[in-house]
Amino acid sequence: MQQSKFRNSGDLIRQIATLLAIIGAFLINVISNIMPLNGMSIGEISNTLFNNVLIVPANYAFAIWGLIYLGLFALAIYQFLPNQRQDLDFRNTGYLLVVASIAQSVWVYLFLSRLFALSVIAMLLILLSLIGVYVKLEIGKKRVSQIKKWCAHIPISIYLAWISVATVVNVACALYFQEWNGWGISAELWAVIMLFAAFSIAAIIAIQRRDIAYTGVTVWAVVAIALKHWNISLLRNTALILAIALVLLITMKSLQKSTPV
């Protein structure tokens, strides 16, 4: 009885911590746009200091944050419901999502403070935490109810996919700021290499997990990169070919009989 009470109390604390961490990360992102630190928002820094970084997508692509936070709020509310308190998936992943949300807030501060090298560390912490959540939820591997799929699995897939791309962009921006010479390799070729890296990860997830949400976000980002750098034919053509390949791949995998979520 005592142990059951202690566990229920721990579950409630975890639920509250997850809810507050997500709300906190959202508010910090909103405030950073309304009253940006040092007078420049994240988008303005991206469009000025990193305008020549070829892996940065077009501005419209960042609108996906609205969808990400919509999904995270759905997850925060869903996991907070009394009948989800003892859900083993949320017990296993709850604090990882708290870590990701706190790291997201820290990243905003570091990026706006132009501490770009340190912002990469924060971004990696977000990425690793979300990978942990993704794996523990067994997204694409385990069958769950439709409400859990929409309120937990899909939001995490979308968030992880965008952070996977954002990590590549963040590293590229940090290296650019440090005036790294790219070992003599041209910026266009480095951009193509990074596109192939993002494509490879999305392709593996499409094949192994048939995760439409993750693949779709990667396509969204890759097309936005092509549109921003439309005048660079190598980058544009590579990005569009990879985006089409991902769409075809996830379509074929989705049509196959499987045991998906």
Summary of the structure (lengths in Angstrom):
residues: 261
radius of gyration: 19.2
end to end distance: 35.0
largest distance: 67.9
contacts: 829
relative contact order: 0.12
helix: 82%
strand: 0%
